[in-house]
Amino acid sequence: MDRRSVLKKLIAAPLMLPSFSLFAQSGGGLPPHHGDNGFINTDPDFEEAPFTEMAPWIAGKFGDIFSKAPKADIPHEYNDGSVFKENKPYSITWIGHSTAVIQMEGKNILTDPVWSDSAGPFRIGGSPRVSEPGLDFTKLPPIDIVLISHNHYDHLDQSTIEDIADHYPNARFFVPLRIRDWFEDKGIRNVEELDWWEGVTFKNLKIICTPAQHFSGRWINDRNQTLWCSWTVLGKKKLYFGGDSGYCSHFKNVGTKFGPFDLSLLPIGAYEPRKLMKPVHMNPDDAVRAFIDLRAKKMLAIHWGTFKMTDEPMEEPRKKLTEAVAAHQMSADDFWVFKLGEMREW
């Protein structure tokens, strides 16, 4: 460990909360998802899309980098933020993509906050935003907790993170392994970094880093050098934030350990071409199966209708979810597809 890393650990140490681990690793070795050169997916059925098929598809997307956002009919509901002043014990508001504002037992939680016009490494270009955020950033309630699932640009947005740190200096950021350095490089110290199955207690809520099946990277040379995850939040009620994931055994494992969940946030978009996306992105049918595995009572559909990243039409995921719910003979009332800015109690 170099001197700079040691200094960072010393500086950050006073802000770290006591953590707990749910599963001890036998023999003192590293957990299975810690690979020789970064992190790996551990589901026995996981099979990454072949590079020979993925590379041509990615190359074909280069022409879209500087294109205008396509038109998309994503319904919007006016929200001026005044409802947050009611301090409802349990509410959720969809901002767009994987960003939601959750009120839970007196705490205000943000998930994967992104207010930028595009998702990518540069201010110009990247995946264009096709719909405006459901709430103006200035109308947010005081933020206590920010959950980050991984470091992809559509989930970890530098300008939004810096705005949160400036406007809500008491907010605590919860991130998976090796993302803390990214925050500290920007002068943000109030960060809790956790491995899968580790947790902390913060403001009377247990916040647990749980597995997901995905990948990470912000440039061509850092693939899978930081961890990806889902988040479980336990209070008088139970919340699950799925972040971004392919369908896998992790959902049943989490559901067995912590379910039933009162509310689950599960991704339903970015699934085509299916052969390439299936290992790391669920489609709506996968999301329904994950909902069943988690033993969830309600589900909010996330990761759709906001950034143009893959090949399916922007409006398609919500239609496919309706079909999947019917095919599984589930109650449509338990599957929420919000308008941007819509809030409901849970």
LINBEL-V71369 format. One record per run of one state. SS is the DSSP state (A for helix, B for strand, O for the rest). FROM is the first residue (numbers start at 1). TO is the last residue. If there is no record, write none. Layout:
SS:FROM:TO
SS:FROM:TO
This chain:
O:1:2
A:3:13
O:14:18
B:19:21
O:22:25
A:26:28
O:29:33
B:34:35
O:36:37
B:38:39
O:40:50
A:51:64
O:65:75
B:76:76
O:77:81
A:82:86
O:87:89
B:90:96
O:97:98
B:99:104
O:105:106
B:107:111
O:112:117
B:118:119
O:120:126
B:127:129
O:130:136
A:137:139
O:140:144
B:145:147
O:148:157
A:158:167
O:168:171
B:172:176
O:177:179
A:180:184
O:185:190
B:191:194
O:195:197
B:198:202
O:203:204
B:205:210
O:211:229
B:230:234
O:235:237
B:238:241
O:242:249
A:250:258
O:259:260
B:261:261
O:262:262
B:263:267
O:268:273
A:274:277
O:278:283
A:284:294
O:295:295
B:296:296
O:297:298
B:299:302
O:303:306
B:307:307
O:308:315
A:316:327
O:328:331
A:332:334
B:335:336
O:337:339
B:340:340
O:341:342
B:343:345
O:346:346
